[in-house]
Amino acid sequence: MPPWRAQEYTGNRYMLSWKIAFNGQMVLVLSNARRVTKVPGEKTDKEDSKRIAVLLRAGLLRGSFIPPLEIRELHDYTRYRVTLVEDSSAQKNRIEKLLQGEGIKLSSFVSDIFGVSGRAILDYISLHGSVPFDIVRDMLKGRLKSKEDDINRALQISLSHHKQDMLQMLLRHLDMISAQIMEVERKIASSLENFKGQVDLLSSIPGIQARSAAAIIAEIGIDMSHFFSDRHIAAWAGMSPGNNESGGKKKPTRILNGNPYIKRILCEIAWVITRMRTTPLSQWYWKLRAKRGAKKALVALGRKLLVIIYSVLKSGSPYDETKVVSKQKDQIERRKKALLRELKRLGVEVEVMPVA
């Protein structure tokens, strides 16, 4: 009998889970199925078990990244929060569809119909079918008081009893989802008590706040030793371009399949950074966007963010934007010197004068 024996196989196109016995000791290895190439003529479960066990014994089968238990518990909360926020948006759209179908154009004059003023109006409509003019005046807060006449015109239609019942059920469901989101956020805040230092480090990066820092920690953890380099973590997250080359020609490729949750939060942070026109990251995005387009530039900015996050967590030092600005100035000076050398080589003498 060989010292190894494949005990169990469960897998799909992307992931394999193997229990291998080494001299009576069970070892569980979770590996990516893409790293195990199918051999023509030997594709059976039994032959697969033998071949993969040999690869593992030879050290050619690398295990996938599995975060610690507290990180896995945190990402259960953060991923569930994403689902709840999507459910909340869908429920708000249903309420808006009901109002629009009955001819109540409240959203034409109230930017957020689920704010303080809008929600008070919706609750009153669900109970009475319509809102008198004098009551609307008492419900409006802040700048909405200047739109009182327009809002009254939008609320002239009365709901039937059936639509009132439907609106009440939709609002109750929305309240349940909102309460669930608040509970999940309390759980996330409680889980982050053990990662205050890492949250502070990530918050030093432009565009990242406590909520996005929690989502990042929940997906990649805090120990960067699991990843060999910034290129490795970028490929693991699916933020690196694929490699499709044949006959010396590079063909168009898409980004790799990876963790969809970290992709999502990185792109959201990248959108925030694009509106910070004075930061070096934003300037880099707009410069790249002019050459490659908005979508590719956004993904590239997300990858750059992930590299910065990796460096910050690995070194334990916060992000220092002054170093980036200083590096950019050094690059400009080197570029000037290179251009002057090139002109001198072409027989042109140039006198450098500062621009007023």
Helices and strands as residue ranges (DSSP letters): E 4-11, E 15-22, E 25-32, G 33-35, H 45-57, H 69-101, G 106-108, H 116-128, H 133-139, G 142-147, H 148-154, H 161-191, G 192-195, H 196-203, H 210-220, G 224-226, H 230-237, E 245-246, E 249-250, H 260-274, H 280-292, H 294-315, H 321-345
